[in-house]
Amino acid sequence: SFAGGDLAKSWDHFQASIKLEPKYVATYNLIAENYAPKKSDGALFDQMIKTVMDTPMDAIPGLEPEFAVEKRKAELLVKRREAGEFPFD
């Protein structure tokens, strides 16, 4: 389990990552995939996916290939949600 199963500690780590680089979209995908389901927070899931999809591919120059992968991951997370894999809705 992420951060030893301590959701508060997990959230603190995610927030620290966002503070260091708010444009790094992988963090938002991790929140959507790992944290939001454990919190049963569909709104947070949606917000994180929207952040990934709305962030320009060149938000961090040189990471365009990684951003393309993360945007594809976000699309797959949405499909997993639509398939009922996550415990919210």
TORPA-887752 format. One record per residue (C-alpha): residue in three letters; x, y, z. Coordinates in steps of 0.02 Angstrom, whole numbers, padded with zeros to 5 digits, always signed. Layout:
BEGIN
ALAXYZ;...
***
This chain:
BEGIN
SER+00000+00000+00000;PHE+00059+00174-00042;ALA+00149+00266+00100;GLY+00120+00119+00215;GLY-00069+00136+00198;ASP-00073+00305+00287;LEU-00182+00413+00176;ALA-00136+00575+00266;LYS+00049+00539+00243;SER+00018+00491+00062;TRP-00073+00655+00031;ASP+00070+00751+00111;HIS+00193+00667-00007;PHE+00086+00706-00159;GLN+00071+00887-00104;ALA+00260+00899-00081;SER+00284+00832-00257;ILE+00160+00958-00328;LYS+00245+01099-00233;LEU+00414+01051-00307;GLU+00347+01043-00485;PRO+00163+01081-00511;LYS+00173+01047-00698;TYR+00236+00867-00678;VAL+00081+00773-00733;ALA+00133+00600-00674;THR+00095+00654-00496;TYR-00085+00692-00542;ASN-00106+00522-00625;LEU-00039+00438-00469;ILE-00164+00533-00362;ALA-00306+00482-00479;GLU-00254+00300-00484;ASN-00198+00270-00305;TYR-00263+00403-00186;ALA-00434+00454-00251;PRO-00502+00275-00254;LYS-00443+00242-00076;LYS-00532+00402-00023;SER-00683+00357-00131;ASP-00667+00532-00204;GLY-00731+00535-00382;ALA-00721+00725-00391;LEU-00535+00720-00348;PHE-00509+00585-00479;ASP-00594+00695-00610;GLN-00495+00848-00557;MET-00329+00755-00570;ILE-00371+00683-00742;LYS-00425+00856-00802;THR-00261+00929-00741;VAL-00162+00799-00841;MET-00265+00823-00998;ASP-00264+01014-00987;THR-00077+01031-00959;PRO+00012+01077-01121;MET+00130+00945-01191;ASP+00275+01068-01179;ALA+00239+01127-01001;ILE+00410+01059-00952;PRO+00525+01072-01104;GLY+00607+00908-01147;LEU+00475+00800-01064;GLU+00353+00797-01209;PRO+00371+00608-01235;GLU+00337+00575-01051;PHE+00187+00692-01055;ALA+00118+00596-01204;VAL+00131+00435-01103;GLU+00049+00516-00952;LYS-00095+00583-01056;ARG-00123+00408-01125;LYS-00120+00340-00947;ALA-00252+00468-00899;GLU-00362+00409-01043;LEU-00342+00230-00983;LEU-00385+00280-00805;VAL-00547+00357-00869;LYS-00587+00195-00961;ARG-00553+00096-00802;ARG-00671+00210-00708;GLU-00805+00190-00841;ALA-00784+00002-00824;GLY-00824+00016-00638;GLU-00650-00026-00574;PHE-00644+00119-00450;PRO-00754+00123-00292;PHE-00842+00287-00321;ASP-00995+00350-00415;
***
